[in-house]
């Protein structure tokens, strides 16, 4: 059985790798951008780092996560949240490309809105699933101890 702490440790490593890749990509793209800089491109690595790496690092060391299985509801919420991070990252890179090219595009806001909506829905879905699983674990522990919290006598 996969528990959330084990899965989040793996996701933590993935988000760190993605952050490093996006940072290197931004540096190389800026280098070949003929001296034109774009803050959207330079700072694109912060989305996977701050929204992905830091939270999964914190959650992977949480003792409560060691008891919660990584199942459908939690996975669904996390996948939506991770899709929001990916959307914001790609949108930031696309905005950087457009800025370096020297033009603007009014449709770039779609990335920000879509990514933000996915983040919010993902957090809500994962939060609800976490609370349900935590309550199920508490109920299971209470049933094993008896009604009054006193272990059954054999």
TIKOL-404121 format. One line per field, with one value per residue (C-alpha): residue number from 0; chain; x negated, y negated, z negated. Coordinates in nm, 2 decimals, padded with zeros to 4 digits. Each point is the difference from the previous one (the first is absolute). Layout:
k	[NUM; ...]
c	[A; ...]
c1	[X; ...]
c2	[Y; ...]
c3	[Z; ...]
This chain:
k	[0; 1; 2; 3; 4; 5; 6; 7; 8; 9; 10; 11; 12; 13; 14; 15; 16; 17; 18; 19; 20; 21; 22; 23; 24; 25; 26; 27; 28; 29; 30; 31; 32; 33; 34; 35; 36; 37; 38; 39; 40; 41; 42; 43; 44; 45; 46; 47; 48; 49; 50; 51; 52; 53; 54; 55; 56; 57; 58; 59; 60; 61; 62; 63; 64; 65; 66; 67; 68; 69; 70; 71; 72; 73; 74; 75; 76; 77; 78; 79; 80; 81; 82; 83; 84; 85; 86; 87; 88; 89; 90; 91; 92; 93; 94; 95; 96; 97; 98; 99; 100; 101; 102; 103; 104; 105; 106; 107; 108; 109; 110; 111; 112; 113; 114; 115; 116; 117; 118; 119; 120; 121; 122; 123; 124; 125; 126; 127; 128; 129; 130; 131; 132; 133; 134; 135; 136; 137; 138; 139; 140; 141; 142; 143; 144; 145; 146; 147; 148; 149; 150; 151; 152; 153]
c	[A; A; A; A; A; A; A; A; A; A; A; A; A; A; A; A; A; A; A; A; A; A; A; A; A; A; A; A; A; A; A; A; A; A; A; A; A; A; A; A; A; A; A; A; A; A; A; A; A; A; A; A; A; A; A; A; A; A; A; A; A; A; A; A; A; A; A; A; A; A; A; A; A; A; A; A; A; A; A; A; A; A; A; A; A; A; A; A; A; A; A; A; A; A; A; A; A; A; A; A; A; A; A; A; A; A; A; A; A; A; A; A; A; A; A; A; A; A; A; A; A; A; A; A; A; A; A; A; A; A; A; A; A; A; A; A; A; A; A; A; A; A; A; A; A; A; A; A; A; A; A; A; A; A]
c1	[00.00; -00.13; 00.03; 00.00; -00.34; -00.18; 00.18; -00.07; -00.37; -00.01; 00.20; -00.24; -00.30; 00.19; 00.10; -00.36; -00.12; 00.27; -00.10; -00.37; 00.09; 00.22; -00.27; -00.26; 00.24; 00.07; -00.37; -00.08; 00.29; -00.10; -00.35; 00.11; 00.25; -00.25; -00.01; 00.38; 00.11; 00.34; 00.09; 00.27; -00.26; -00.26; 00.24; 00.20; -00.19; 00.17; 00.34; -00.12; -00.24; 00.23; 00.33; -00.13; -00.33; 00.05; 00.35; -00.08; -00.32; 00.21; 00.27; -00.25; -00.14; 00.34; 00.07; 00.37; -00.07; -00.17; 00.34; 00.21; 00.01; -00.05; 00.33; 00.24; 00.13; -00.34; -00.16; 00.27; -00.05; -00.38; 00.01; 00.22; -00.23; -00.31; 00.18; 00.05; -00.37; -00.09; 00.24; -00.14; -00.36; 00.08; 00.19; -00.30; -00.24; 00.24; 00.03; -00.38; -00.03; 00.26; -00.18; -00.34; 00.15; 00.10; 00.38; 00.30; 00.29; 00.32; 00.07; -00.29; 00.24; 00.17; -00.30; 00.02; 00.37; 00.01; -00.30; 00.14; 00.34; -00.17; -00.20; 00.30; 00.22; -00.29; -00.07; 00.37; 00.04; -00.32; 00.08; 00.35; -00.15; -00.27; 00.26; 00.22; -00.29; -00.12; 00.35; 00.02; -00.34; 00.12; 00.33; -00.20; -00.23; 00.30; 00.18; -00.31; -00.02; 00.36; 00.28; -00.15; -00.36; -00.06; -00.15; 00.21; -00.08; -00.06]
c2	[00.00; -00.34; -00.25; -00.38; -00.06; 00.25; -00.15; -00.36; 00.08; 00.12; -00.30; -00.23; 00.13; -00.04; -00.36; -00.08; 00.15; -00.19; -00.32; 00.04; 00.09; -00.31; -00.22; 00.14; -00.03; -00.37; -00.08; 00.16; -00.17; -00.34; 00.06; 00.05; -00.28; -00.26; -00.19; -00.04; 00.11; 00.12; 00.03; 00.25; 00.23; -00.06; 00.07; 00.28; 00.26; -00.15; 00.16; 00.36; -00.09; -00.20; 00.17; 00.35; 00.07; -00.19; 00.13; 00.36; -00.02; -00.12; 00.27; 00.28; -00.05; -00.03; 00.29; -00.01; 00.08; 00.33; 00.14; -00.13; 00.22; -00.18; 00.09; -00.13; -00.32; -00.12; 00.10; -00.19; -00.32; 00.02; 00.06; -00.31; -00.20; 00.12; -00.08; -00.36; -00.02; 00.13; -00.25; -00.29; 00.11; 00.04; -00.33; -00.18; 00.15; -00.08; -00.36; -00.02; 00.12; -00.26; -00.28; 00.10; 00.00; -00.36; 00.02; 00.06; 00.24; -00.06; 00.38; 00.05; -00.07; 00.33; 00.19; -00.20; 00.04; 00.37; 00.08; -00.19; 00.18; 00.34; -00.08; -00.10; 00.29; 00.24; -00.14; 00.03; 00.35; 00.13; -00.17; 00.16; 00.34; -00.04; -00.09; 00.29; 00.25; -00.15; 00.05; 00.35; 00.08; -00.16; 00.20; 00.32; -00.07; -00.07; 00.32; 00.20; -00.16; 00.05; -00.26; -00.17; 00.01; 00.30; 00.30; 00.32; 00.25; 00.35]
c3	[00.00; 00.10; -00.28; 00.07; -00.16; 00.23; 00.31; -00.10; -00.05; 00.36; 00.12; -00.19; 00.20; 00.32; -00.08; -00.08; 00.33; 00.19; -00.18; 00.09; 00.36; 00.04; -00.15; 00.24; 00.29; -00.09; -00.03; 00.34; 00.17; -00.15; 00.12; 00.35; -00.03; 00.12; -00.33; -00.04; -00.34; -00.11; -00.37; 00.09; 00.15; -00.27; -00.29; 00.16; -00.22; -00.31; 00.08; -00.03; -00.28; -00.23; 00.09; 00.05; -00.17; -00.33; -00.08; 00.10; -00.21; -00.30; 00.05; 00.05; -00.35; -00.16; -00.24; 00.09; 00.36; -00.09; -00.10; 00.30; 00.31; 00.34; 00.15; 00.27; -00.17; -00.12; 00.33; 00.20; -00.21; 00.02; 00.38; 00.04; -00.22; 00.20; 00.32; -00.12; -00.08; 00.35; 00.16; -00.19; 00.09; 00.37; 00.00; -00.15; 00.25; 00.29; -00.13; -00.02; 00.36; 00.12; -00.20; 00.14; 00.35; -00.06; 00.02; -00.23; 00.00; -00.18; -00.03; -00.24; -00.29; 00.08; -00.14; -00.33; -00.04; 00.09; -00.22; -00.30; 00.04; 00.02; -00.31; -00.20; 00.11; -00.06; -00.35; -00.09; 00.14; -00.17; -00.32; -00.01; 00.08; -00.27; -00.26; 00.09; -00.02; -00.33; -00.14; 00.13; -00.17; -00.33; 00.02; 00.07; -00.30; -00.22; 00.10; -00.09; -00.34; -00.09; -00.05; -00.30; 00.12; -00.23; 00.17; 00.01; -00.26; 00.11]
